Structure formats: C-alpha cells, structure tokens
C-alpha cells in the first residue's frame, strides 16, 4: 500500500509547486498594479473547474456582443467595397461613359485611400473606445457608399471610391486588433474565421441582393438598378453602425458591462496564454511602432499577407469571370451564390481545424495548392463544367487560407498592445497594396480565360504555400532560442534583444 501512496503524494507536491509557480508568476507581472496582482494570484490559485466555468461565462458574454456585430459589419464592409463589380453587370459603365481600363482604375483607386488611413487609424484605436471608433467608421463608409448612387460621370466615381477607401480603412485591422485584445491565440483563430466569413457571406448575399435589385428595381422611380444597389446597401450599413456603437465591447480593462473580477479575469487569461498582460497605456504609440519595425518576422508576415491578398484579386471581378460562362446578368449573379456558400463552410471548417491542431503553415500551404489548381483549370479550358468547378476551388483555397493568415499575424506578435496594433496595421496596409496593381490583372480584353491573371495567381498561390512553410521553420528556430534563454535564466526572463525589447515571462512560444 505504501508503494501506491507515494506517487499520489508526489503528485500532490507537484500540483502545489505548480500552483506556487503560477502565483509567483502572477505577482511578478510587469506593469500590473497591486490590485491586479492580487486578482491574478487569486485566479492562479483557483482549481481548474472554477477557471473553466469562469472562462465559459466570460466568453459567452464577449462572443454574444462582439462576434455577431463584427461579422455583420464586415459583411456590409465587403458589400460596400465589392458592389462595384455587381453594378458593372448593370449599366454603370454605359451611364458614366466608362471605356477601356476605367473600371480597373475605379477598383484600384479605392485601395489608395484605404492604405493611407491604415496605420494612423490602428494606432489611434489604442487611445479611444473601439466601440465608438469602429461604429463611427462604419457609419462613415455607409454614407460615402450611398453617395456612389449620385455620381454622374467617371471622375466623380473616382473621387467617391477614393474617399470610400479612406473611411473603410479603420475597420478590418481595428476589428482584428479588438478581438486579439480579448481572445487567446487558439480562440482568436476560430473567432477570426467567423469574422472573416463575412467576406464569403457578403459575396453570397451580394449575389442574391444584386440579382434582386438589378432584376426588380431597374428603372424604379426613374433610378437605374445599379444606383439602387448603392442606396439600399449604404442605408443598411448606417443603421448597423449606429447599433454597433451600443453593443460592441471595448478593452478588458475598460469594458463597463463586466464586473471588476471579470475584467481582471479577462486580462489574466491573456497573461496565461502568452505570458504578458495587455497593458493599455504603459507604452507610447511611437515606441510600439518601433518595436514592430525592428521585429524581422514582421516583414515575412507582410510579404505573406501581401501575396495572399494578391491571390484573391479575382474576387473583385468574380461576377465578370462567371459571366464568361455565357449566362445573363441575373443568372450570373445567382451562380456566384453556391460558390461563396461553399467557401463559407470550408473556411469555418479549416480555421477550426487550424485552431484545434495549433497548426497554421500546413493548413495554409494545402489550401493554396487548391487555389492554384482552380486558377490553372479556369485558364486552361473553355468548357463550362470544368470552369465552373474551378471557380469553386479559387475562393475555397485563397479566401480560406487568408483567414488563417490574418489570425497568424495577430497572434504572432507579443505585447505591448501598441506593438500588436502597429503590426496588424502595417501588415494589412502593405498587403492591400496588392489590390492597387492587382486590379489591372483582369482587363476585359483578356476574357474569357484571363490567361495572364490565371497563370500569375496560380504561381503566387504556390509561393504563398512555400513562404508559409518557411515561416514554420522560422518560428521553430525562435522557439529553440526561447528554450535556451529559459535554461540560462533562472528567473524566467530573457530574450530582450531577440524579441523586440519586451520582457517575456517564461513559457511563451510562437505558433507555427
């Protein structure tokens, strides 16, 4: 019996030692005040059942108020960004006297304004309430999008599209940044998959809405169908934006509808996940920007996200690509619906798998192979069946992979909060430069097979997969450095120079 009791005693000792270590870690959190340290030490000493129940209750509150609102806003964001492609199937080009590559310019100019506001907006969001900031931004692009209906010539369309990019810029990186302030790395991947599903849903509902409006409202009240498209979608966006201001959460430390214990528990969860507290104002904006710029991994992730955006260029011309199958405008828009519905299902499934397996790179590489095959088939044949099948593969691979990439960027850069904010904004800003020149990859003269674009995107897709695997080895290398630093540092700190100047509590490892 004595031999049976000894392992139990040892296990109890190990458990007590583990709890003592957790409490010690909680008492030594950089930047935390005495009250926070007391809360963190109390949470560390609680049993696993209490932690699981508290986490479930917290996530339920945050998920209900955050995810549905962000999904709806992103759906409307992408609708307002891409409805130009649907309007093209109406009489937009004829009514505004557009010829040649005018449509490509109208698509491209949006991203010039979009890029100019990316970084300033995401640095500003760390100093204001995200609920108000994101809500006001959404109302702004809803108003500007509605103004598309009033343009009378091509120059006025260009002006509105430029301003639309400027006011849309804060939303996507701001939403990703807000989620990364609440969720652990594993949770963030899944939540971003739900959030980015707004892309596929926007294209799906956009096809249905476009078919209904262009087919049923064209000429109503003397207004062209493409103008009704901008009016209806813009008004819906404004209404959703007003509601978002009152529903969205702010940061864990400043969200008023959580108790003091819940706010501190939310911060402690992130501390436990990446071993750094999310300090809201301990680091200046410019220091955070500098920390981001000296991290060499940022430039690899920027390249990865840039090429991923380029691989999705076809999404801004998708109705035109599908129309090469030979159907009318309403049928063409309806044919896009099942493509985007399948993309939605696959994207949710693969991001769930990436989250559960703690893998990013292999998932991305496999999905981009699928996208490359789709581009190759669309380019290589004029047969309706194979081309339509390939049109499913293109977004299923490219769009689903991008969701994982966005989450990977957000949770690959440690705190402080302003460093993460700057990293997300820089990656998103430079990534979207791809859309400026990518908009010229699909000139009307290259239809129906769009061979130059198809070949280029197939090659880009394969390069993205290769870079993702390369980043896998980069993070493995960085994790080995952290292993060595912990072995050399009895206090559990180290790697200040190697990891962007941040003091790191023992236990942090990069995901690959």
ZICORBEL-V926355 format. One record per residue. N is the residue number from 0. RES is the residue in three letters. PHI is phi in whole degrees, 0 to 359 (none if undefined). Layout:
N_RES_PHI + N_RES_PHI
//
This chain:
0_UNK_none + 1_UNK_296 + 2_UNK_293 + 3_UNK_284 + 4_UNK_284 + 5_UNK_300 + 6_UNK_301 + 7_UNK_296 + 8_UNK_297 + 9_UNK_298 + 10_UNK_297 + 11_UNK_295 + 12_UNK_297 + 13_UNK_297 + 14_UNK_296 + 15_UNK_298 + 16_UNK_297 + 17_UNK_297 + 18_UNK_295 + 19_UNK_299 + 20_UNK_295 + 21_UNK_297 + 22_UNK_294 + 23_UNK_298 + 24_UNK_298 + 25_UNK_296 + 26_UNK_283 + 27_UNK_241 + 28_UNK_284 + 29_UNK_298 + 30_UNK_88 + 31_UNK_279 + 32_UNK_272 + 33_UNK_298 + 34_UNK_295 + 35_UNK_295 + 36_UNK_300 + 37_UNK_295 + 38_UNK_298 + 39_UNK_298 + 40_UNK_294 + 41_UNK_295 + 42_UNK_297 + 43_UNK_298 + 44_UNK_274 + 45_UNK_286 + 46_UNK_282 + 47_UNK_296 + 48_UNK_295 + 49_UNK_296 + 50_UNK_299 + 51_UNK_296 + 52_UNK_293 + 53_UNK_295 + 54_UNK_294 + 55_UNK_298 + 56_UNK_294 + 57_UNK_295 + 58_UNK_297 + 59_UNK_299 + 60_UNK_295 + 61_UNK_290 + 62_UNK_301 + 63_UNK_297 + 64_UNK_270 + 65_UNK_258 + 66_UNK_295 + 67_UNK_301 + 68_UNK_294 + 69_UNK_294 + 70_UNK_298 + 71_UNK_297 + 72_UNK_296 + 73_UNK_289 + 74_UNK_302 + 75_UNK_290 + 76_UNK_300 + 77_UNK_287 + 78_UNK_300 + 79_UNK_292 + 80_UNK_278 + 81_UNK_254 + 82_UNK_292 + 83_UNK_297 + 84_UNK_294 + 85_UNK_285 + 86_UNK_297 + 87_UNK_298 + 88_UNK_287 + 89_UNK_274 + 90_UNK_251 + 91_UNK_306 + 92_UNK_296 + 93_UNK_292 + 94_UNK_295 + 95_UNK_260 + 96_UNK_67 + 97_UNK_273 + 98_UNK_221 + 99_UNK_54 + 100_UNK_262 + 101_UNK_302 + 102_UNK_296 + 103_UNK_298 + 104_UNK_294 + 105_UNK_297 + 106_UNK_289 + 107_UNK_291 + 108_UNK_296 + 109_UNK_305 + 110_UNK_283 + 111_UNK_294 + 112_UNK_296 + 113_UNK_299 + 114_UNK_288 + 115_UNK_298 + 116_UNK_259 + 117_UNK_302 + 118_UNK_294 + 119_UNK_303 + 120_UNK_292 + 121_UNK_282 + 122_UNK_283 + 123_UNK_291 + 124_UNK_295 + 125_UNK_286 + 126_UNK_245 + 127_UNK_227 + 128_UNK_286 + 129_UNK_300 + 130_UNK_299 + 131_UNK_287 + 132_UNK_298 + 133_UNK_290 + 134_UNK_295 + 135_UNK_295 + 136_UNK_298 + 137_UNK_296 + 138_UNK_297 + 139_UNK_297 + 140_UNK_286 + 141_UNK_296 + 142_UNK_294 + 143_UNK_294 + 144_UNK_299 + 145_UNK_298 + 146_UNK_294 + 147_UNK_305 + 148_UNK_291 + 149_UNK_264 + 150_UNK_292 + 151_UNK_242 + 152_UNK_207 + 153_UNK_296 + 154_UNK_302 + 155_UNK_291 + 156_UNK_296 + 157_UNK_300 + 158_UNK_297 + 159_UNK_294 + 160_UNK_295 + 161_UNK_296 + 162_UNK_295 + 163_UNK_300 + 164_UNK_298 + 165_UNK_297 + 166_UNK_276 + 167_UNK_278 + 168_UNK_306 + 169_UNK_292 + 170_UNK_288 + 171_UNK_298 + 172_UNK_296 + 173_UNK_294 + 174_UNK_292 + 175_UNK_297 + 176_UNK_297 + 177_UNK_299 + 178_UNK_296 + 179_UNK_291 + 180_UNK_273 + 181_UNK_241 + 182_UNK_249 + 183_UNK_292 + 184_UNK_299 + 185_UNK_293 + 186_UNK_293 + 187_UNK_297 + 188_UNK_302 + 189_UNK_292 + 190_UNK_294 + 191_UNK_293 + 192_UNK_295 + 193_UNK_294 + 194_UNK_298 + 195_UNK_288 + 196_UNK_299 + 197_UNK_302 + 198_UNK_299 + 199_UNK_295 + 200_UNK_295 + 201_UNK_297 + 202_UNK_294 + 203_UNK_292 + 204_UNK_290 + 205_UNK_299 + 206_UNK_296 + 207_UNK_294 + 208_UNK_295 + 209_UNK_298 + 210_UNK_298 + 211_UNK_293 + 212_UNK_287 + 213_UNK_294 + 214_UNK_274 + 215_UNK_245 + 216_UNK_248 + 217_UNK_299 + 218_UNK_92 + 219_UNK_297 + 220_UNK_56 + 221_UNK_74 + 222_UNK_248 + 223_UNK_296 + 224_UNK_301 + 225_UNK_291 + 226_UNK_288 + 227_UNK_300 + 228_UNK_302 + 229_UNK_291 + 230_UNK_296 + 231_UNK_295 + 232_UNK_291 + 233_UNK_292 + 234_UNK_296 + 235_UNK_300 + 236_UNK_297 + 237_UNK_299 + 238_UNK_296 + 239_UNK_295 + 240_UNK_295 + 241_UNK_298 + 242_UNK_294 + 243_UNK_298 + 244_UNK_303 + 245_UNK_268 + 246_UNK_251 + 247_UNK_299 + 248_UNK_281 + 249_UNK_257 + 250_UNK_269 + 251_UNK_307 + 252_UNK_283 + 253_UNK_236 + 254_UNK_282 + 255_UNK_282 + 256_UNK_271 + 257_UNK_251 + 258_UNK_288 + 259_UNK_299 + 260_UNK_294 + 261_UNK_294 + 262_UNK_297 + 263_UNK_289 + 264_UNK_293 + 265_UNK_299 + 266_UNK_292 + 267_UNK_294 + 268_UNK_300 + 269_UNK_292 + 270_UNK_300 + 271_UNK_292 + 272_UNK_283 + 273_UNK_240 + 274_UNK_63 + 275_UNK_211 + 276_UNK_285 + 277_UNK_272 + 278_UNK_283 + 279_UNK_283 + 280_UNK_231 + 281_UNK_282 + 282_UNK_236 + 283_UNK_289 + 284_UNK_301 + 285_UNK_288 + 286_UNK_295 + 287_UNK_299 + 288_UNK_296 + 289_UNK_296 + 290_UNK_300 + 291_UNK_292 + 292_UNK_290 + 293_UNK_270 + 294_UNK_272 + 295_UNK_299 + 296_UNK_294 + 297_UNK_304 + 298_UNK_290 + 299_UNK_290 + 300_UNK_290 + 301_UNK_299 + 302_UNK_297 + 303_UNK_299 + 304_UNK_289 + 305_UNK_299 + 306_UNK_293 + 307_UNK_294 + 308_UNK_298 + 309_UNK_298 + 310_UNK_294 + 311_UNK_257 + 312_UNK_306 + 313_UNK_300 + 314_UNK_296 + 315_UNK_280 + 316_UNK_233 + 317_UNK_301 + 318_UNK_302 + 319_UNK_292 + 320_UNK_295 + 321_UNK_294 + 322_UNK_294 + 323_UNK_293 + 324_UNK_288 + 325_UNK_104 + 326_UNK_260 + 327_UNK_289 + 328_UNK_294 + 329_UNK_291 + 330_UNK_298 + 331_UNK_300 + 332_UNK_296 + 333_UNK_292 + 334_UNK_292 + 335_UNK_285 + 336_UNK_297 + 337_UNK_297 + 338_UNK_300 + 339_UNK_283 + 340_UNK_293 + 341_UNK_295 + 342_UNK_301 + 343_UNK_300 + 344_UNK_297 + 345_UNK_294 + 346_UNK_297 + 347_UNK_294 + 348_UNK_294 + 349_UNK_287 + 350_UNK_288 + 351_UNK_296 + 352_UNK_296 + 353_UNK_297 + 354_UNK_290 + 355_UNK_291 + 356_UNK_269 + 357_UNK_59 + 358_UNK_243 + 359_UNK_237 + 360_UNK_296 + 361_UNK_292 + 362_UNK_300 + 363_UNK_298 + 364_UNK_299 + 365_UNK_295 + 366_UNK_295 + 367_UNK_287 + 368_UNK_295 + 369_UNK_300 + 370_UNK_297 + 371_UNK_297 + 372_UNK_297 + 373_UNK_299 + 374_UNK_297 + 375_UNK_294 + 376_UNK_292 + 377_UNK_301 + 378_UNK_283 + 379_UNK_269 + 380_UNK_217 + 381_UNK_249 + 382_UNK_290 + 383_UNK_299 + 384_UNK_301 + 385_UNK_300 + 386_UNK_294 + 387_UNK_293 + 388_UNK_300 + 389_UNK_294 + 390_UNK_292 + 391_UNK_286 + 392_UNK_294 + 393_UNK_301 + 394_UNK_285 + 395_UNK_303 + 396_UNK_280 + 397_UNK_289 + 398_UNK_290 + 399_UNK_297 + 400_UNK_295 + 401_UNK_298 + 402_UNK_301 + 403_UNK_292 + 404_UNK_297 + 405_UNK_300 + 406_UNK_294 + 407_UNK_297 + 408_UNK_297 + 409_UNK_297 + 410_UNK_259 + 411_UNK_262 + 412_UNK_244 + 413_UNK_291 + 414_UNK_294 + 415_UNK_286 + 416_UNK_305 + 417_UNK_290 + 418_UNK_292 + 419_UNK_297 + 420_UNK_299 + 421_UNK_295 + 422_UNK_297 + 423_UNK_298 + 424_UNK_292 + 425_UNK_298 + 426_UNK_298 + 427_UNK_290 + 428_UNK_295 + 429_UNK_289 + 430_UNK_301 + 431_UNK_283 + 432_UNK_300 + 433_UNK_301 + 434_UNK_285 + 435_UNK_293 + 436_UNK_271 + 437_UNK_296 + 438_UNK_298 + 439_UNK_264 + 440_UNK_280 + 441_UNK_238 + 442_UNK_292 + 443_UNK_302 + 444_UNK_292 + 445_UNK_271 + 446_UNK_289 + 447_UNK_273 + 448_UNK_269 + 449_UNK_47 + 450_UNK_300 + 451_UNK_302 + 452_UNK_293 + 453_UNK_298 + 454_UNK_295 + 455_UNK_298 + 456_UNK_289 + 457_UNK_296 + 458_UNK_294 + 459_UNK_300 + 460_UNK_300 + 461_UNK_293 + 462_UNK_294 + 463_UNK_298 + 464_UNK_301 + 465_UNK_294 + 466_UNK_293 + 467_UNK_299 + 468_UNK_295 + 469_UNK_299 + 470_UNK_294 + 471_UNK_301 + 472_UNK_288 + 473_UNK_298 + 474_UNK_290 + 475_UNK_298 + 476_UNK_296 + 477_UNK_296 + 478_UNK_294 + 479_UNK_295 + 480_UNK_297 + 481_UNK_294 + 482_UNK_302 + 483_UNK_293 + 484_UNK_297 + 485_UNK_293 + 486_UNK_294 + 487_UNK_273 + 488_UNK_240 + 489_UNK_296 + 490_UNK_279 + 491_UNK_88 + 492_UNK_247 + 493_UNK_162 + 494_UNK_76 + 495_UNK_300 + 496_UNK_287 + 497_UNK_284 + 498_UNK_231 + 499_UNK_73 + 500_UNK_82 + 501_UNK_264 + 502_UNK_283 + 503_UNK_239 + 504_UNK_291 + 505_UNK_302 + 506_UNK_116 + 507_UNK_292 + 508_UNK_218 + 509_UNK_282 + 510_UNK_269 + 511_UNK_224
//
